[in-house]
Amino acid sequence: MDINETIKSQLSDNPVILYMKGSPQAPQCGFSAKTVQALMACGERFAFVNILDNQELREALKVYSSWPTYPQLYVNGELVGGCDIVLEMSESGELAKIVKDAAKQAEA
């Protein structure tokens, strides 16, 4: 499977997925750690991919998303954004709404 197919598969298989440095239990950068905290506060499960484990994926995702930095949060296959956007959405309550809606759709 080519790397873009891998990305598309990951996005379609996971309603909420975070491409990050490290893992939720052991983030490898402060931005990933803050994003994980905001996601965990939503109370729903989410998938993650440690982009440090796969250099090809790390570079391809930047092109795929037209977003140069990590972390990158996707909900229902759409790029939500990086740390700053996720934190703003968390503060406004919008993040919890879209994450909970995606989780409900996945259960249906």
ZALO-974884 format. One record per residue: residue number from 1; residue in one letter; x, y, z of N, C-alpha, C in turn. Coordinates in nm, 2 decimals. Each point is the difference from the previous one (the first is absolute). Example, Ala and Ser with C-alpha at 12.3 -4.5 7.8 and 13.67 -1.06 7.14 Angstrom:
+------+--------+--------+--------+--------+--------+--------+--------+--------+--------+--------+
: seba : lumtor :   n_c1 :   n_c2 :   n_c3 :  ca_c1 :  ca_c2 :  ca_c3 :   c_c1 :   c_c2 :   c_c3 :
+------+--------+--------+--------+--------+--------+--------+--------+--------+--------+--------+
:    1 :      A :   1.32 :  -0.57 :   0.78 :  -0.09 :   0.12 :   0.00 :   0.09 :   0.12 :   0.00 :
:    2 :      S :  -0.04 :   0.11 :  -0.07 :   0.09 :   0.11 :   0.00 :  -0.08 :   0.11 :   0.08 :
+------+--------+--------+--------+--------+--------+--------+--------+--------+--------+--------+
***
This chain:
+------+--------+--------+--------+--------+--------+--------+--------+--------+--------+--------+
: seba : lumtor :   n_c1 :   n_c2 :   n_c3 :  ca_c1 :  ca_c2 :  ca_c3 :   c_c1 :   c_c2 :   c_c3 :
+------+--------+--------+--------+--------+--------+--------+--------+--------+--------+--------+
:    1 :      M :   0.08 :  -0.12 :   0.00 :  -0.08 :   0.12 :   0.00 :   0.09 :   0.12 :   0.00 :
:    2 :      D :  -0.03 :   0.10 :  -0.09 :   0.08 :   0.12 :   0.00 :  -0.04 :   0.09 :   0.12 :
:    3 :      I :   0.09 :   0.09 :   0.03 :  -0.01 :   0.08 :   0.13 :  -0.13 :   0.08 :   0.00 :
:    4 :      N :  -0.04 :   0.06 :  -0.12 :  -0.13 :   0.07 :   0.00 :  -0.12 :  -0.09 :   0.03 :
:    5 :      E :   0.01 :  -0.12 :  -0.05 :  -0.11 :  -0.10 :   0.03 :   0.00 :  -0.03 :   0.14 :
:    6 :      T :   0.12 :  -0.01 :   0.06 :   0.00 :  -0.03 :   0.15 :  -0.06 :   0.12 :   0.08 :
:    7 :      I :   0.03 :   0.12 :  -0.04 :  -0.06 :   0.12 :   0.06 :  -0.16 :  -0.01 :  -0.01 :
:    8 :      K :  -0.04 :  -0.02 :  -0.12 :  -0.15 :   0.00 :  -0.03 :  -0.06 :  -0.11 :   0.08 :
:    9 :      S :   0.06 :  -0.12 :   0.01 :  -0.05 :  -0.11 :   0.08 :  -0.01 :   0.04 :   0.15 :
:   10 :      Q :   0.10 :   0.06 :   0.05 :   0.00 :   0.04 :   0.14 :  -0.11 :   0.10 :   0.03 :
:   11 :      L :  -0.02 :   0.09 :  -0.09 :  -0.10 :   0.10 :   0.02 :  -0.14 :  -0.06 :  -0.01 :
:   12 :      S :  -0.02 :  -0.09 :  -0.09 :  -0.13 :  -0.06 :  -0.02 :  -0.03 :  -0.10 :   0.11 :
:   13 :      D :   0.10 :  -0.06 :   0.06 :  -0.02 :  -0.10 :   0.10 :  -0.02 :   0.06 :   0.14 :
:   14 :      N :   0.04 :   0.13 :   0.02 :   0.00 :   0.06 :   0.13 :  -0.08 :   0.13 :   0.00 :
:   15 :      P :  -0.11 :   0.01 :   0.07 :  -0.07 :   0.13 :  -0.01 :   0.07 :   0.11 :   0.06 :
:   16 :      V :   0.08 :  -0.02 :   0.10 :   0.09 :   0.10 :   0.07 :   0.14 :  -0.06 :   0.00 :
:   17 :      I :   0.09 :   0.07 :  -0.07 :   0.14 :  -0.05 :   0.00 :   0.10 :   0.12 :   0.01 :
:   18 :      L :   0.10 :  -0.02 :   0.08 :   0.10 :   0.10 :   0.03 :   0.13 :  -0.05 :  -0.05 :
:   19 :      Y :   0.06 :   0.07 :  -0.09 :   0.14 :  -0.02 :  -0.05 :   0.08 :   0.08 :   0.09 :
:   20 :      M :   0.09 :  -0.06 :   0.08 :   0.07 :   0.07 :   0.10 :   0.14 :  -0.05 :   0.02 :
:   21 :      K :   0.08 :   0.07 :   0.08 :   0.14 :  -0.04 :   0.03 :  -0.01 :  -0.08 :   0.13 :
:   22 :      G :   0.02 :  -0.13 :   0.00 :  -0.01 :  -0.08 :   0.12 :  -0.14 :  -0.07 :   0.01 :
:   23 :      S :  -0.04 :  -0.03 :   0.12 :  -0.13 :  -0.06 :   0.02 :  -0.07 :   0.08 :   0.11 :
:   24 :      P :  -0.13 :  -0.02 :   0.01 :  -0.08 :   0.07 :   0.11 :   0.06 :  -0.02 :   0.14 :
:   25 :      Q :   0.06 :  -0.12 :   0.02 :   0.06 :  -0.03 :   0.13 :   0.14 :   0.06 :   0.02 :
:   26 :      A :   0.06 :   0.03 :  -0.11 :   0.14 :   0.05 :   0.00 :   0.02 :   0.09 :  -0.12 :
:   27 :      P :  -0.06 :   0.12 :   0.00 :   0.02 :   0.10 :  -0.11 :   0.14 :   0.04 :  -0.01 :
:   28 :      Q :   0.05 :   0.02 :  -0.12 :   0.14 :   0.04 :  -0.02 :   0.02 :   0.15 :  -0.03 :
:   29 :      C :  -0.11 :   0.07 :   0.01 :   0.02 :   0.15 :  -0.01 :  -0.12 :   0.06 :   0.08 :
:   30 :      G :   0.02 :   0.13 :   0.04 :  -0.10 :   0.07 :   0.08 :  -0.13 :   0.02 :  -0.08 :
:   31 :      F :   0.01 :   0.03 :  -0.13 :  -0.12 :   0.02 :  -0.08 :  -0.09 :  -0.13 :   0.00 :
:   32 :      S :   0.07 :  -0.11 :  -0.02 :  -0.08 :  -0.13 :   0.00 :  -0.06 :  -0.02 :   0.13 :
:   33 :      A :   0.08 :   0.03 :   0.11 :  -0.06 :  -0.02 :   0.14 :  -0.12 :   0.08 :   0.02 :
:   34 :      K :   0.00 :   0.13 :  -0.04 :  -0.11 :   0.09 :   0.02 :  -0.12 :  -0.05 :  -0.08 :
:   35 :      T :   0.02 :  -0.05 :  -0.12 :  -0.11 :  -0.04 :  -0.09 :  -0.06 :  -0.13 :   0.06 :
:   36 :      V :   0.08 :  -0.09 :   0.05 :  -0.05 :  -0.12 :   0.06 :  -0.08 :   0.03 :   0.12 :
:   37 :      Q :   0.04 :   0.10 :   0.09 :  -0.08 :   0.04 :   0.11 :  -0.13 :   0.05 :  -0.04 :
:   38 :      A :  -0.01 :   0.08 :  -0.10 :  -0.12 :   0.06 :  -0.05 :  -0.10 :  -0.11 :  -0.05 :
:   39 :      L :   0.06 :  -0.10 :  -0.07 :  -0.08 :  -0.11 :  -0.05 :  -0.05 :  -0.09 :   0.11 :
:   40 :      M :   0.09 :  -0.03 :   0.09 :  -0.04 :  -0.09 :   0.11 :  -0.12 :   0.07 :   0.09 :
:   41 :      A :   0.00 :   0.13 :   0.01 :  -0.10 :   0.07 :   0.07 :  -0.14 :  -0.02 :  -0.07 :
:   42 :      C :   0.00 :  -0.04 :  -0.12 :  -0.13 :  -0.02 :  -0.07 :  -0.06 :  -0.13 :   0.04 :
:   43 :      G :   0.08 :  -0.09 :   0.06 :  -0.06 :  -0.13 :   0.05 :  -0.03 :  -0.10 :  -0.10 :
:   44 :      E :   0.05 :   0.01 :  -0.12 :  -0.02 :  -0.10 :  -0.10 :   0.13 :  -0.06 :  -0.04 :
:   45 :      R :  -0.01 :  -0.13 :  -0.05 :   0.12 :  -0.06 :  -0.05 :   0.05 :   0.06 :  -0.13 :
:   46 :      F :   0.13 :   0.00 :  -0.02 :   0.05 :   0.05 :  -0.13 :   0.12 :  -0.08 :  -0.04 :
:   47 :      A :   0.03 :  -0.01 :  -0.13 :   0.11 :  -0.07 :  -0.05 :   0.12 :   0.09 :  -0.01 :
:   48 :      F :   0.12 :  -0.05 :   0.00 :   0.12 :   0.09 :  -0.02 :   0.10 :  -0.08 :  -0.08 :
:   49 :      V :   0.08 :   0.08 :  -0.07 :   0.12 :  -0.06 :  -0.07 :   0.12 :   0.09 :   0.04 :
:   50 :      N :   0.10 :  -0.08 :   0.05 :   0.13 :   0.07 :   0.03 :   0.08 :   0.02 :  -0.13 :
:   51 :      I :   0.00 :   0.12 :  -0.04 :   0.07 :   0.03 :  -0.13 :   0.15 :  -0.01 :   0.01 :
:   52 :      L :   0.05 :  -0.01 :   0.12 :   0.15 :  -0.02 :   0.02 :   0.04 :  -0.14 :  -0.04 :
:   53 :      D :  -0.10 :  -0.09 :   0.00 :   0.03 :  -0.14 :  -0.04 :   0.01 :  -0.03 :  -0.15 :
:   54 :      N :  -0.05 :   0.10 :  -0.08 :  -0.01 :  -0.02 :  -0.14 :   0.03 :   0.13 :  -0.08 :
:   55 :      Q :   0.13 :   0.01 :  -0.04 :   0.04 :   0.13 :  -0.07 :  -0.08 :   0.02 :  -0.13 :
:   56 :      E :  -0.02 :  -0.11 :  -0.07 :  -0.08 :   0.01 :  -0.13 :  -0.14 :   0.06 :   0.03 :
:   57 :      L :  -0.07 :  -0.05 :   0.10 :  -0.13 :   0.05 :   0.03 :   0.01 :   0.14 :   0.05 :
:   58 :      R :   0.10 :   0.03 :   0.08 :   0.02 :   0.14 :   0.05 :   0.01 :   0.10 :  -0.11 :
:   59 :      E :   0.07 :  -0.03 :  -0.10 :   0.02 :   0.09 :  -0.11 :  -0.12 :   0.00 :  -0.09 :
:   60 :      A :  -0.06 :  -0.11 :  -0.03 :  -0.11 :  -0.01 :  -0.09 :  -0.13 :   0.07 :   0.05 :
:   61 :      L :  -0.02 :  -0.01 :   0.14 :  -0.11 :   0.06 :   0.06 :   0.00 :   0.15 :  -0.01 :
:   62 :      K :   0.12 :   0.06 :   0.00 :   0.01 :   0.15 :  -0.01 :  -0.05 :   0.04 :  -0.14 :
:   63 :      V :   0.03 :  -0.08 :  -0.10 :  -0.04 :   0.03 :  -0.14 :  -0.15 :  -0.03 :  -0.01 :
:   64 :      Y :  -0.05 :  -0.11 :   0.05 :  -0.14 :  -0.04 :  -0.01 :  -0.09 :   0.10 :   0.07 :
:   65 :      S :   0.04 :   0.06 :   0.11 :  -0.08 :   0.09 :   0.08 :   0.03 :   0.15 :  -0.04 :
:   66 :      S :   0.11 :   0.02 :  -0.06 :   0.04 :   0.14 :  -0.02 :   0.02 :   0.07 :   0.13 :
:   67 :      W :   0.04 :  -0.08 :   0.10 :   0.03 :   0.06 :   0.14 :   0.14 :  -0.04 :   0.03 :
:   68 :      P :   0.09 :   0.09 :   0.03 :   0.14 :  -0.03 :   0.01 :   0.04 :  -0.05 :   0.14 :
:   69 :      T :  -0.08 :   0.01 :   0.10 :   0.04 :  -0.04 :   0.14 :  -0.08 :  -0.11 :   0.06 :
:   70 :      Y :   0.05 :  -0.05 :   0.11 :  -0.07 :  -0.10 :   0.08 :  -0.02 :   0.06 :   0.14 :
:   71 :      P :  -0.11 :  -0.04 :   0.07 :  -0.09 :  -0.11 :  -0.03 :  -0.10 :   0.05 :  -0.11 :
:   72 :      Q :  -0.07 :  -0.10 :  -0.06 :  -0.12 :   0.03 :  -0.09 :  -0.11 :  -0.09 :   0.05 :
:   73 :      L :  -0.12 :   0.07 :   0.02 :  -0.12 :  -0.07 :   0.04 :  -0.09 :  -0.01 :  -0.11 :
:   74 :      Y :  -0.06 :  -0.12 :  -0.02 :  -0.10 :  -0.02 :  -0.11 :  -0.12 :  -0.06 :   0.07 :
:   75 :      V :  -0.12 :   0.06 :  -0.04 :  -0.13 :  -0.06 :   0.05 :  -0.08 :  -0.03 :  -0.13 :
:   76 :      N :  -0.05 :  -0.12 :  -0.01 :  -0.07 :  -0.04 :  -0.11 :   0.07 :   0.02 :  -0.13 :
:   77 :      G :   0.13 :  -0.02 :   0.00 :   0.08 :   0.01 :  -0.12 :   0.04 :   0.14 :  -0.04 :
:   78 :      E :  -0.04 :   0.10 :   0.07 :   0.03 :   0.14 :  -0.03 :   0.10 :   0.05 :   0.10 :
:   79 :      L :   0.10 :   0.08 :  -0.05 :   0.10 :   0.06 :   0.09 :  -0.07 :   0.11 :   0.08 :
:   80 :      V :   0.01 :  -0.01 :   0.13 :  -0.05 :   0.10 :   0.09 :   0.11 :   0.11 :   0.02 :
:   81 :      G :   0.12 :  -0.05 :   0.02 :   0.11 :   0.09 :   0.02 :   0.11 :  -0.05 :   0.09 :
:   82 :      G :   0.08 :   0.09 :   0.04 :   0.11 :  -0.03 :   0.10 :  -0.03 :   0.04 :   0.14 :
:   83 :      C :   0.10 :   0.01 :   0.08 :  -0.02 :   0.03 :   0.14 :  -0.08 :   0.13 :   0.03 :
:   84 :      D :   0.04 :   0.11 :  -0.06 :  -0.06 :   0.12 :   0.03 :  -0.15 :   0.00 :  -0.03 :
:   85 :      I :  -0.04 :  -0.06 :  -0.11 :  -0.14 :   0.00 :  -0.04 :  -0.07 :  -0.10 :   0.09 :
:   86 :      V :   0.06 :  -0.11 :   0.03 :  -0.07 :  -0.10 :   0.09 :  -0.02 :   0.07 :   0.14 :
:   87 :      L :   0.10 :   0.07 :   0.05 :  -0.02 :   0.06 :   0.13 :  -0.11 :   0.11 :   0.00 :
:   88 :      E :  -0.01 :   0.08 :  -0.11 :  -0.10 :   0.10 :  -0.01 :  -0.14 :  -0.07 :   0.00 :
:   89 :      M :  -0.01 :  -0.11 :  -0.08 :  -0.13 :  -0.07 :  -0.01 :  -0.03 :  -0.07 :   0.13 :
:   90 :      S :   0.10 :  -0.04 :   0.08 :  -0.03 :  -0.06 :   0.13 :  -0.05 :   0.10 :   0.09 :
:   91 :      E :   0.05 :   0.12 :   0.00 :  -0.04 :   0.11 :   0.09 :  -0.14 :   0.04 :  -0.03 :
:   92 :      S :  -0.04 :   0.00 :  -0.13 :  -0.13 :   0.05 :  -0.04 :  -0.11 :  -0.11 :   0.02 :
:   93 :      G :   0.05 :  -0.13 :   0.02 :  -0.10 :  -0.11 :   0.01 :  -0.02 :  -0.07 :  -0.14 :
:   94 :      E :   0.05 :   0.06 :  -0.10 :  -0.02 :  -0.05 :  -0.14 :   0.07 :  -0.14 :  -0.02 :
:   95 :      L :   0.11 :  -0.02 :   0.06 :   0.08 :  -0.12 :  -0.01 :  -0.08 :  -0.12 :   0.05 :
:   96 :      A :  -0.05 :   0.02 :   0.12 :  -0.08 :  -0.11 :   0.07 :  -0.12 :  -0.04 :  -0.09 :
:   97 :      K :  -0.07 :   0.10 :  -0.06 :  -0.11 :  -0.02 :  -0.08 :   0.03 :  -0.09 :  -0.12 :
:   98 :      I :   0.10 :   0.04 :  -0.08 :   0.04 :  -0.07 :  -0.12 :   0.05 :  -0.14 :   0.03 :
:   99 :      V :   0.08 :  -0.01 :   0.11 :   0.05 :  -0.13 :   0.04 :  -0.11 :  -0.10 :   0.04 :
:  100 :      K :  -0.09 :   0.05 :   0.08 :  -0.12 :  -0.08 :   0.05 :  -0.09 :  -0.04 :  -0.12 :
:  101 :      D :  -0.02 :   0.10 :  -0.09 :  -0.08 :  -0.03 :  -0.12 :   0.06 :  -0.11 :  -0.08 :
:  102 :      A :   0.13 :   0.01 :  -0.02 :   0.07 :  -0.10 :  -0.08 :  -0.01 :  -0.14 :   0.07 :
:  103 :      A :   0.02 :   0.00 :   0.13 :  -0.01 :  -0.13 :   0.07 :  -0.14 :  -0.06 :  -0.01 :
:  104 :      K :  -0.10 :   0.08 :   0.01 :  -0.14 :  -0.05 :  -0.02 :  -0.03 :  -0.05 :  -0.14 :
:  105 :      Q :   0.05 :   0.07 :  -0.10 :  -0.01 :  -0.05 :  -0.14 :   0.07 :  -0.13 :  -0.02 :
:  106 :      A :   0.11 :  -0.02 :   0.07 :   0.08 :  -0.12 :  -0.02 :  -0.07 :  -0.12 :   0.07 :
:  107 :      E :  -0.08 :   0.03 :   0.10 :  -0.07 :  -0.11 :   0.07 :  -0.12 :  -0.04 :  -0.08 :
:  108 :      A :  -0.06 :   0.09 :  -0.08 :  -0.12 :  -0.03 :  -0.07 :   0.01 :  -0.10 :  -0.11 :
+------+--------+--------+--------+--------+--------+--------+--------+--------+--------+--------+
***
